[in-house]
């Protein structure tokens, strides 16, 4: 074909275009494009005629086959500069190509392969004829990124894909582009900042903060700066690195990339050899440095076990501990009292009834003014120990204070975490008191000894055809949480739908609503195999049914978790008889979530609930008890 073109002869490429399209749409796209890209890439970088032929071939592919051809080709191209060689300006000549590259790949699809985005956006941004498409796509990406509804109805993977696309686009914007479209871009950024800061998902919130800071700095360097507090980790660093366009690998690198695996193994061995050499050189250097630094051979003192000396004594009584927490003028005393509070509460649980509520109030309002090490955990353990030792009084106080106006969101979250942890601890079997062997009488020990010896001899001499139970029966213990479960459970559902002045769970404070539902699920499971569990399940299912279509995905996650706890806590015969209608409605909703919900985590949790329900039904109809 190239020879014919150079000889000024007509060449018909329609057959080749249709053949490539047919092969790609029937499942051979990856194999075909790997061969085409590997063989044509060196030719395209040297001969313009090959570029024209490839552009005509891609343009001539039928529309129904074009998506599979383009997606596979973009995936196989190692650098965005080759996109221009393969496609030329075909995106301006064929509307289907423009729709696939600028809309479908950027907005409707998502992939973990970052080079796909780099190829598409680099192709749009490296030519003056296609630059207007980059600006248009960048604005569309910004509007979708900042749309609160789009954030709620797309998966975290899709949102990360959009965020990466925006970072990559920033690397291809010129100073002229930023100055020309600055006002419009700033206007598109502002709704996205508000939508991400109020999002309940930590990763989405962090990604939004990083992108908002970068967008404001890059688009308007002389304007006001955005500054947020977030943890800088590998993920945030990788996002910032996307603004640097990948460099041209060169013809030699491209040829190496498409050669056999043997070359890769040789490269690996060379890398290992260089690492060994560098290690050896570093060792010799350190030896030389150690010889030179002869004055630094003094061994430092080990101060790891040193204890800070303080004149404040540890409190011996609970009231003294509580008074020490209230004393704001003595930070050392407050710190020591906080460290001793859990131990004193569990050591003297008998006299707590009178001061348990007041002590809980002190801990709930306690602030870390002296930067106490481990303050959050110490305060949390003290509140849990109070709830475990005096469950009714403390649970009544905490559930009532949860809806009070004089608390911030962090304190409300603390209340829920304390109730959940205390419910789990109360549901566990109580530890049996350890009996000191020295307290036993010698006669009892001797009796146990000879009786056990005689029993063993009888067992060895006796021949039985049926031994009955091979394992001893488990010791029955009372569930300490069962009598008090209602105090942890029902008050939390009383006022969730009331919009207070500083507290709106059905609105912007949906993060607390998700945690509330999760706590109800934990409390429900803690009451497993207890008499009130059936009534609790009925009320909880009715409560969840109102919220099942909540827009926040974290709330939906908590609802799905709660449904799993109901199926695990309630006996199978009760679910299929007394709660049959509620369970069937929940089953239908779970199936809709698996099929229609955009969030992958919601689909996984819904599928888990369906598996639990299916196992319960099978075991019930088979006459078996659930394991």
PARORO-620614 format. One record per residue (C-alpha): x, y, z; residue in three letters. Coordinates in steps of 0.25 Angstrom, whole numbers, padded with zeros to 4 digits, always signed. Layout:
N
XYZALA...
//
This chain:
627
+0000+0000+0000UNK+0011+0010+0003UNK+0018+0007-0009UNK+0005+0009-0017UNK+0003+0022-0011UNK+0017+0027-0013UNK+0015+0023-0028UNK+0003+0032-0029UNK-0007+0020-0030UNK-0021+0019-0023UNK-0022+0010-0011UNK-0035+0005-0006UNK-0035+0002+0009UNK-0050-0001+0012UNK-0047-0016+0012UNK-0036-0015+0022UNK-0044-0005+0031UNK-0056-0015+0031UNK-0047-0027+0034UNK-0041-0020+0046UNK-0054-0016+0051UNK-0060-0030+0050UNK-0048-0037+0057UNK-0048-0027+0068UNK-0063-0028+0071UNK-0063-0043+0071UNK-0053-0044+0082UNK-0039-0043+0076UNK-0037-0028+0078UNK-0025-0030+0089UNK-0017-0040+0080UNK-0019-0032+0067UNK-0016-0018+0073UNK-0004-0023+0081UNK+0002-0028+0067UNK-0002-0015+0060UNK+0003-0006+0070UNK+0016-0013+0072UNK+0019-0014+0057UNK+0014-0001+0052UNK+0019+0008+0063UNK+0033+0009+0058UNK+0028+0011+0044UNK+0019+0022+0048UNK+0030+0030+0055UNK+0038+0030+0042UNK+0028+0031+0030UNK+0017+0041+0029UNK+0010+0032+0018UNK+0008+0021+0028UNK+0001+0031+0038UNK-0009+0035+0027UNK-0012+0021+0024UNK-0014+0017+0038UNK-0023+0029+0040UNK-0032+0025+0028UNK-0033+0011+0032UNK-0038+0015+0046UNK-0047+0025+0040UNK-0053+0015+0031UNK-0056+0005+0042UNK-0072+0003+0043UNK-0078+0010+0055UNK-0083-0003+0062UNK-0069-0008+0062UNK-0061+0005+0065UNK-0062+0005+0080UNK-0056-0009+0082UNK-0045-0004+0072UNK-0042+0009+0079UNK-0042+0004+0093UNK-0032-0008+0090UNK-0023+0002+0082UNK-0023+0012+0093UNK-0020+0001+0103UNK-0008-0004+0095UNK-0002+0009+0092UNK+0010+0012+0102UNK+0010+0027+0099UNK+0000+0038+0096UNK+0009+0043+0085UNK+0006+0031+0077UNK-0009+0034+0077UNK-0007+0045+0068UNK+0001+0036+0058UNK-0010+0026+0058UNK-0022+0035+0058UNK-0018+0048+0053UNK-0029+0058+0053UNK-0040+0047+0050UNK-0047+0052+0063UNK-0051+0065+0055UNK-0055+0057+0043UNK-0064+0046+0050UNK-0074+0049+0060UNK-0074+0035+0066UNK-0059+0036+0069UNK-0061+0049+0076UNK-0073+0043+0085UNK-0065+0031+0089UNK-0052+0038+0093UNK-0058+0051+0099UNK-0071+0046+0105UNK-0071+0031+0107UNK-0057+0028+0111UNK-0056+0040+0120UNK-0070+0040+0127UNK-0077+0027+0125UNK-0065+0017+0127UNK-0054+0015+0137UNK-0042+0007+0138UNK-0030+0005+0147UNK-0020+0007+0135UNK-0016+0021+0136UNK-0009+0021+0123UNK-0023+0021+0116UNK-0026+0034+0121UNK-0012+0040+0118UNK-0013+0035+0104UNK-0027+0041+0101UNK-0025+0054+0108UNK-0011+0056+0103UNK-0016+0053+0089UNK-0026+0064+0091UNK-0017+0074+0097UNK-0004+0073+0088UNK-0010+0079+0075UNK-0015+0093+0073UNK-0026+0087+0064UNK-0031+0078+0076UNK-0029+0087+0088UNK-0043+0092+0088UNK-0048+0078+0091UNK-0038+0077+0103UNK-0044+0090+0109UNK-0058+0085+0106UNK-0056+0071+0112UNK-0049+0078+0124UNK-0061+0086+0127UNK-0070+0074+0126UNK-0061+0066+0135UNK-0062+0078+0146UNK-0077+0079+0145UNK-0079+0064+0147UNK-0068+0064+0158UNK-0075+0075+0166UNK-0089+0070+0164UNK-0094+0065+0178UNK-0104+0055+0171UNK-0093+0049+0162UNK-0084+0047+0174UNK-0096+0039+0182UNK-0100+0031+0170UNK-0086+0027+0165UNK-0076+0017+0170UNK-0063+0021+0178UNK-0055+0015+0166UNK-0063+0023+0156UNK-0061+0036+0164UNK-0046+0033+0166UNK-0045+0031+0151UNK-0051+0045+0149UNK-0042+0051+0159UNK-0030+0045+0152UNK-0035+0050+0138UNK-0035+0064+0144UNK-0021+0064+0149UNK-0016+0059+0136UNK-0024+0070+0128UNK-0017+0080+0137UNK-0004+0076+0132UNK-0008+0079+0117UNK-0014+0092+0120UNK-0006+0104+0115UNK-0004+0118+0122UNK-0013+0124+0111UNK-0024+0113+0114UNK-0024+0116+0128UNK-0025+0131+0127UNK-0036+0130+0116UNK-0045+0121+0124UNK-0041+0125+0138UNK-0054+0131+0142UNK-0063+0119+0137UNK-0053+0109+0143UNK-0053+0115+0157UNK-0069+0116+0156UNK-0069+0101+0153UNK-0059+0097+0165UNK-0067+0104+0176UNK-0079+0094+0176UNK-0070+0082+0176UNK-0062+0087+0188UNK-0075+0088+0196UNK-0080+0074+0191UNK-0067+0067+0195UNK-0065+0074+0208UNK-0079+0069+0213UNK-0077+0055+0207UNK-0077+0044+0217UNK-0067+0035+0210UNK-0053+0038+0215UNK-0046+0035+0202UNK-0055+0043+0193UNK-0054+0055+0203UNK-0039+0054+0203UNK-0038+0053+0188UNK-0047+0065+0187UNK-0038+0074+0196UNK-0026+0070+0189UNK-0032+0073+0175UNK-0038+0086+0180UNK-0025+0092+0185UNK-0018+0088+0173UNK-0029+0094+0163UNK-0029+0107+0171UNK-0014+0108+0171UNK-0012+0104+0156UNK-0023+0111+0150UNK-0022+0124+0157UNK-0008+0125+0163UNK-0009+0140+0168UNK-0023+0138+0174UNK-0028+0133+0187UNK-0023+0119+0191UNK-0031+0108+0197UNK-0024+0100+0209UNK-0030+0088+0215UNK-0025+0078+0226UNK-0023+0064+0221UNK-0013+0053+0223UNK-0003+0053+0212UNK+0000+0038+0207UNK+0004+0030+0195UNK-0010+0032+0189UNK-0010+0047+0189UNK+0005+0047+0184UNK+0001+0039+0173UNK-0010+0048+0169UNK-0001+0060+0169UNK+0009+0053+0160UNK-0002+0051+0149UNK+0000+0066+0145UNK+0013+0062+0139UNK+0011+0057+0125UNK+0019+0044+0122UNK+0031+0047+0113UNK+0034+0041+0099UNK+0040+0027+0101UNK+0047+0028+0088UNK+0048+0018+0076UNK+0058+0009+0083UNK+0050+0008+0096UNK+0037+0005+0088UNK+0044-0006+0080UNK+0049-0012+0094UNK+0035-0011+0099UNK+0030-0020+0088UNK+0041-0030+0088UNK+0041-0044+0095UNK+0041-0046+0110UNK+0056-0050+0110UNK+0060-0036+0109UNK+0052-0033+0121UNK+0059-0044+0129UNK+0073-0038+0125UNK+0069-0024+0129UNK+0065-0030+0143UNK+0078-0037+0144UNK+0085-0024+0141UNK+0077-0017+0151UNK+0081-0027+0162UNK+0095-0026+0158UNK+0095-0011+0160UNK+0088-0012+0173UNK+0099-0021+0178UNK+0109-0012+0173UNK+0103+0000+0180UNK+0101-0008+0193UNK+0116-0011+0193UNK+0120+0003+0190UNK+0111+0008+0201UNK+0118-0002+0211UNK+0132+0002+0207UNK+0127+0017+0209UNK+0121+0014+0222UNK+0134+0007+0226UNK+0142+0019+0222UNK+0133+0029+0229UNK+0133+0020+0242UNK+0148+0021+0242UNK+0148+0036+0240UNK+0138+0038+0251UNK+0146+0033+0262UNK+0141+0043+0272UNK+0126+0038+0271UNK+0129+0024+0277UNK+0122+0028+0290UNK+0110+0019+0294UNK+0097+0027+0297UNK+0090+0023+0310UNK+0077+0015+0308UNK+0066+0024+0313UNK+0054+0016+0307UNK+0050+0011+0321UNK+0051+0024+0328UNK+0039+0028+0336UNK+0034+0042+0337UNK+0035+0047+0352UNK+0023+0054+0357UNK+0018+0059+0371UNK+0004+0056+0368UNK-0001+0043+0374UNK-0010+0033+0367UNK-0025+0034+0373UNK-0029+0022+0381UNK-0044+0024+0381UNK-0054+0027+0369UNK-0059+0040+0375UNK-0045+0045+0376UNK-0042+0041+0361UNK-0055+0048+0357UNK-0051+0061+0364UNK-0037+0060+0358UNK-0043+0060+0344UNK-0051+0073+0347UNK-0039+0081+0352UNK-0035+0089+0340UNK-0023+0096+0348UNK-0015+0083+0350UNK-0012+0077+0336UNK-0003+0066+0342UNK-0014+0062+0352UNK-0024+0061+0341UNK-0015+0052+0333UNK-0012+0043+0344UNK-0027+0042+0348UNK-0031+0039+0333UNK-0021+0028+0333UNK-0026+0021+0345UNK-0041+0023+0343UNK-0043+0010+0336UNK-0036+0002+0346UNK-0043+0008+0358UNK-0057+0006+0351UNK-0055-0008+0349UNK-0048-0011+0362UNK-0059-0004+0370UNK-0072-0006+0362UNK-0081-0008+0375UNK-0082+0007+0378UNK-0083+0013+0364UNK-0099+0014+0364UNK-0099+0028+0371UNK-0088+0035+0363UNK-0089+0027+0349UNK-0097+0037+0342UNK-0089+0049+0347UNK-0076+0042+0344UNK-0080+0039+0330UNK-0084+0053+0328UNK-0070+0058+0332UNK-0063+0048+0323UNK-0073+0052+0311UNK-0070+0067+0313UNK-0055+0065+0316UNK-0045+0072+0307UNK-0030+0069+0304UNK-0024+0082+0308UNK-0011+0076+0312UNK-0009+0067+0300UNK-0009+0054+0308UNK-0003+0042+0301UNK-0014+0032+0297UNK-0025+0042+0302UNK-0036+0037+0292UNK-0034+0023+0296UNK-0033+0025+0311UNK-0046+0033+0311UNK-0053+0023+0302UNK-0049+0011+0311UNK-0053+0019+0323UNK-0067+0021+0318UNK-0069+0007+0313UNK-0065+0002+0327UNK-0076+0011+0333UNK-0086+0006+0323UNK-0083-0009+0326UNK-0083-0007+0341UNK-0095+0001+0342UNK-0102-0002+0328UNK-0117+0003+0331UNK-0113+0017+0337UNK-0102+0020+0327UNK-0109+0015+0315UNK-0121+0023+0318UNK-0113+0036+0320UNK-0104+0034+0307UNK-0117+0031+0298UNK-0124+0043+0304UNK-0111+0052+0302UNK-0109+0047+0288UNK-0121+0056+0282UNK-0118+0068+0291UNK-0114+0081+0285UNK-0101+0084+0293UNK-0092+0074+0286UNK-0084+0073+0273UNK-0083+0062+0263UNK-0071+0056+0270UNK-0077+0055+0283UNK-0089+0048+0277UNK-0081+0038+0270UNK-0073+0035+0283UNK-0087+0032+0289UNK-0090+0022+0278UNK-0077+0016+0279UNK-0077+0014+0294UNK-0091+0008+0294UNK-0087-0002+0283UNK-0074-0006+0290UNK-0082-0008+0304UNK-0093-0016+0297UNK-0082-0025+0291UNK-0075-0027+0304UNK-0088-0030+0312UNK-0092-0040+0302UNK-0079-0048+0304UNK-0079-0059+0315UNK-0074-0054+0329UNK-0060-0058+0333UNK-0061-0069+0343UNK-0053-0066+0356UNK-0040-0072+0357UNK-0038-0081+0369UNK-0025-0082+0376UNK-0020-0096+0377UNK-0015-0093+0391UNK-0029-0090+0396UNK-0034-0104+0393UNK-0034-0115+0404UNK-0024-0126+0402UNK-0035-0136+0404UNK-0043-0130+0392UNK-0031-0131+0383UNK-0028-0146+0387UNK-0043-0149+0385UNK-0042-0143+0371UNK-0029-0150+0368UNK-0034-0164+0372UNK-0047-0163+0366UNK-0041-0159+0353UNK-0032-0170+0353UNK-0043-0180+0356UNK-0051-0174+0345UNK-0040-0175+0335UNK-0038-0190+0338UNK-0053-0193+0337UNK-0053-0186+0323UNK-0041-0194+0319UNK-0047-0208+0323UNK-0061-0205+0318UNK-0065-0208+0304UNK-0077-0200+0299UNK-0084-0201+0285UNK-0089-0187+0287UNK-0083-0176+0295UNK-0094-0166+0294UNK-0089-0151+0294UNK-0074-0150+0290UNK-0072-0136+0295UNK-0076-0131+0309UNK-0088-0121+0309UNK-0084-0106+0309UNK-0086-0099+0322UNK-0098-0090+0321UNK-0096-0075+0325UNK-0106-0064+0325UNK-0105-0053+0315UNK-0103-0041+0323UNK-0108-0032+0312UNK-0121-0038+0310UNK-0128-0031+0322UNK-0123-0017+0318UNK-0123-0018+0303UNK-0136-0009+0302UNK-0129+0002+0309UNK-0118+0002+0298UNK-0127+0000+0286UNK-0141+0007+0286UNK-0137+0021+0291UNK-0127+0022+0279UNK-0139+0022+0269UNK-0148+0032+0276UNK-0144+0045+0269UNK-0135+0042+0257UNK-0145+0049+0248UNK-0146+0062+0255UNK-0137+0074+0250UNK-0131+0081+0261UNK-0123+0094+0260UNK-0110+0088+0260UNK-0113+0074+0256UNK-0119+0068+0244UNK-0117+0054+0241UNK-0126+0053+0229UNK-0119+0064+0223UNK-0104+0069+0224UNK-0101+0060+0236UNK-0103+0047+0229UNK-0090+0042+0234UNK-0096+0041+0248UNK-0108+0034+0243UNK-0100+0023+0236UNK-0092+0021+0250UNK-0106+0021+0257UNK-0111+0010+0248UNK-0098+0002+0250UNK-0099+0003+0265UNK-0113-0002+0265UNK-0108-0014+0257UNK-0097-0017+0267UNK-0107-0016+0278UNK-0116-0025+0271UNK-0106-0036+0269UNK-0101-0034+0284UNK-0116-0039+0288UNK-0115-0052+0280UNK-0122-0063+0285UNK-0129-0055+0296UNK-0145-0053+0298UNK-0146-0038+0293UNK-0138-0041+0280UNK-0151-0044+0272UNK-0157-0030+0276UNK-0144-0023+0273UNK-0143-0029+0259UNK-0158-0025+0256UNK-0155-0010+0260UNK-0142-0010+0253UNK-0147-0015+0240UNK-0158-0004+0240UNK-0148+0006+0244UNK-0138+0002+0232UNK-0150+0001+0222UNK-0152+0016+0223UNK-0137+0019+0220UNK-0134+0008+0209UNK-0133+0018+0198UNK-0124+0028+0205UNK-0115+0036+0195UNK-0103+0034+0204UNK-0096+0021+0201UNK-0090+0020+0215UNK-0104+0020+0220UNK-0108+0009+0211UNK-0095+0001+0215UNK-0100+0002+0230UNK-0114-0003+0226UNK-0109-0015+0219UNK-0100-0018+0231UNK-0112-0017+0240UNK-0120-0027+0231UNK-0109-0037+0232UNK-0109-0035+0247UNK-0124-0038+0247UNK-0122-0051+0239UNK-0111-0055+0248UNK-0118-0052+0262UNK-0132-0056+0259UNK-0135-0071+0259UNK-0139-0077+0245UNK-0153-0081+0249UNK-0156-0067+0254UNK-0151-0061+0241UNK-0159-0070+0232UNK-0172-0070+0241UNK-0174-0057+0249UNK-0165-0048+0240UNK-0168-0054+0227UNK-0174-0042+0220UNK-0163-0033+0225UNK-0152-0042+0220UNK-0158-0044+0206UNK-0159-0029+0204UNK-0145-0028+0209UNK-0141-0039+0199UNK-0147-0032+0187UNK-0140-0019+0191UNK-0126-0027+0193UNK-0128-0033+0179UNK-0130-0019+0173UNK-0118-0014+0180UNK-0109-0025+0174UNK-0115-0022+0160UNK-0116-0006+0160UNK-0108+0000+0171UNK-0095+0007+0165UNK-0087+0005+0177UNK-0079-0008+0177UNK-0078-0009+0192UNK-0093-0008+0193UNK-0094-0019+0183UNK-0085-0028+0191UNK-0092-0026+0204UNK-0106-0028+0198UNK-0101-0041+0192UNK-0095-0045+0205UNK-0109-0043+0212UNK-0116-0051+0201UNK-0106-0063+0203UNK-0109-0062+0218UNK-0124-0062+0215UNK-0123-0074+0206UNK-0115-0082+0216UNK-0125-0079+0227UNK-0136-0084+0217UNK-0129-0097+0213UNK-0125-0100+0228UNK-0140-0098+0232UNK-0146-0106+0222UNK-0135-0117+0224UNK-0139-0118+0238UNK-0125-0114+0243UNK-0121-0104+0253UNK-0112-0092+0248UNK-0098-0094+0251UNK
//
